[in-house]
């Protein structure tokens, strides 16, 4: 199997998590009543646990985005046999709600955990903390999908490829986000 196909397979598998990770940025002007911090303003050593940017709205829209992507992936898997060639998992045998929840929750919990350490170190919200900003959601995704998707045992290379490629894509998308004035930092 060539490396290009492995990258495509890995990124395709990660798409629901990627969309869940981007959802809060693209949905900041909707569901304003849900824009309450998930840490309820709790502080550790006088600093916010996660900060005001980790909201219930972000977790909800992250799930919705991931659910839409998983649903499309399952539909493509079932209706287009060629998609089975790039699928890491058997979409015909999954519960799309559970998978979307675990993928979205994983990336957002990974991001929140990293935010905790950023707050404790005094890094301002929105400021880049390289390389942790680029890896936190990938590790969260991998940890949470392992609970129900036993794909890592015989497809460990997917995890390795994600840890290498997703940070590169993350930096590229952040550059575009900065140019479009959606993000504050370049990386």
LINDAGI-V634805 format. One record per residue. N is the residue number from 1. SS is DSSP state (a for helix, b for strand, c for the rest). D_FIRST is the distance of its C-alpha to the first C-alpha in whole Angstrom. Layout:
# LINDAGI-V634805
n:N ss:SS d_first:D_FIRST
n:N ss:SS d_first:D_FIRST
This chain:
# LINDAGI-V634805
n:1 ss:c d_first:0
n:2 ss:c d_first:4
n:3 ss:a d_first:7
n:4 ss:a d_first:9
n:5 ss:a d_first:7
n:6 ss:a d_first:7
n:7 ss:a d_first:11
n:8 ss:a d_first:12
n:9 ss:a d_first:11
n:10 ss:a d_first:13
n:11 ss:a d_first:16
n:12 ss:a d_first:16
n:13 ss:a d_first:17
n:14 ss:a d_first:19
n:15 ss:a d_first:21
n:16 ss:a d_first:24
n:17 ss:a d_first:24
n:18 ss:a d_first:24
n:19 ss:a d_first:27
n:20 ss:a d_first:29
n:21 ss:a d_first:29
n:22 ss:a d_first:30
n:23 ss:a d_first:33
n:24 ss:a d_first:36
n:25 ss:a d_first:36
n:26 ss:a d_first:36
n:27 ss:c d_first:38
n:28 ss:c d_first:41
n:29 ss:c d_first:44
n:30 ss:c d_first:43
n:31 ss:c d_first:45
n:32 ss:a d_first:47
n:33 ss:a d_first:48
n:34 ss:a d_first:45
n:35 ss:c d_first:45
n:36 ss:c d_first:46
n:37 ss:b d_first:45
n:38 ss:c d_first:43
n:39 ss:c d_first:45
n:40 ss:c d_first:48
n:41 ss:c d_first:49
n:42 ss:c d_first:49
n:43 ss:b d_first:49
n:44 ss:b d_first:48
n:45 ss:c d_first:50
n:46 ss:c d_first:52
n:47 ss:b d_first:48
n:48 ss:b d_first:47
n:49 ss:c d_first:44
n:50 ss:c d_first:41
n:51 ss:c d_first:44
n:52 ss:c d_first:45
n:53 ss:c d_first:41
n:54 ss:c d_first:40
n:55 ss:b d_first:41
n:56 ss:a d_first:41
n:57 ss:a d_first:40
n:58 ss:a d_first:37
n:59 ss:a d_first:36
n:60 ss:a d_first:37
n:61 ss:a d_first:36
n:62 ss:a d_first:32
n:63 ss:a d_first:32
n:64 ss:a d_first:33
n:65 ss:a d_first:31
n:66 ss:a d_first:28
n:67 ss:a d_first:29
n:68 ss:a d_first:29
n:69 ss:a d_first:26
n:70 ss:a d_first:25
n:71 ss:a d_first:27
n:72 ss:a d_first:25
n:73 ss:a d_first:22
n:74 ss:a d_first:23
n:75 ss:a d_first:25
n:76 ss:a d_first:22
n:77 ss:a d_first:20
n:78 ss:a d_first:23
n:79 ss:a d_first:24
n:80 ss:c d_first:21
n:81 ss:a d_first:18
n:82 ss:a d_first:16
n:83 ss:a d_first:16
n:84 ss:a d_first:15
n:85 ss:a d_first:11
n:86 ss:c d_first:11
n:87 ss:c d_first:14
n:88 ss:c d_first:13
n:89 ss:c d_first:17
n:90 ss:c d_first:19
n:91 ss:a d_first:21
n:92 ss:a d_first:23
n:93 ss:a d_first:24
n:94 ss:c d_first:25
n:95 ss:c d_first:28
n:96 ss:a d_first:28
n:97 ss:a d_first:31
n:98 ss:a d_first:30
n:99 ss:a d_first:26
n:100 ss:a d_first:28
n:101 ss:a d_first:31
n:102 ss:a d_first:28
n:103 ss:a d_first:26
n:104 ss:a d_first:29
n:105 ss:a d_first:31
n:106 ss:a d_first:28
n:107 ss:a d_first:28
n:108 ss:a d_first:32
n:109 ss:a d_first:33
n:110 ss:a d_first:31
n:111 ss:a d_first:32
n:112 ss:a d_first:36
n:113 ss:a d_first:35
n:114 ss:a d_first:34
n:115 ss:a d_first:37
n:116 ss:a d_first:40
n:117 ss:a d_first:39
n:118 ss:a d_first:39
n:119 ss:a d_first:43
n:120 ss:a d_first:44
n:121 ss:a d_first:43
n:122 ss:c d_first:45
n:123 ss:c d_first:42
n:124 ss:c d_first:43
n:125 ss:c d_first:41
n:126 ss:c d_first:39
n:127 ss:c d_first:39
n:128 ss:c d_first:36
n:129 ss:c d_first:35
n:130 ss:c d_first:32
n:131 ss:c d_first:29
n:132 ss:a d_first:30
n:133 ss:a d_first:31
n:134 ss:a d_first:27
n:135 ss:a d_first:26
n:136 ss:a d_first:28
n:137 ss:a d_first:27
n:138 ss:a d_first:23
n:139 ss:a d_first:25
n:140 ss:a d_first:27
n:141 ss:a d_first:24
n:142 ss:a d_first:22
n:143 ss:a d_first:25
n:144 ss:a d_first:27
n:145 ss:a d_first:24
n:146 ss:c d_first:23
n:147 ss:c d_first:27
n:148 ss:c d_first:26
n:149 ss:c d_first:22
n:150 ss:c d_first:21
n:151 ss:c d_first:17
n:152 ss:c d_first:17
n:153 ss:c d_first:18
n:154 ss:c d_first:14
n:155 ss:c d_first:12
n:156 ss:a d_first:14
n:157 ss:a d_first:12
n:158 ss:a d_first:13
n:159 ss:a d_first:16
n:160 ss:a d_first:15
n:161 ss:a d_first:14
n:162 ss:a d_first:17
n:163 ss:a d_first:19
n:164 ss:a d_first:18
n:165 ss:a d_first:17
n:166 ss:a d_first:20
n:167 ss:a d_first:23
n:168 ss:a d_first:22
n:169 ss:a d_first:22
n:170 ss:a d_first:25
n:171 ss:a d_first:27
n:172 ss:a d_first:26
n:173 ss:a d_first:28
n:174 ss:a d_first:31
n:175 ss:a d_first:32
n:176 ss:a d_first:32
n:177 ss:a d_first:34
n:178 ss:a d_first:36
n:179 ss:a d_first:37
n:180 ss:c d_first:37
n:181 ss:c d_first:40
n:182 ss:c d_first:38
n:183 ss:c d_first:37
n:184 ss:c d_first:39
n:185 ss:c d_first:37
n:186 ss:c d_first:34
n:187 ss:c d_first:32
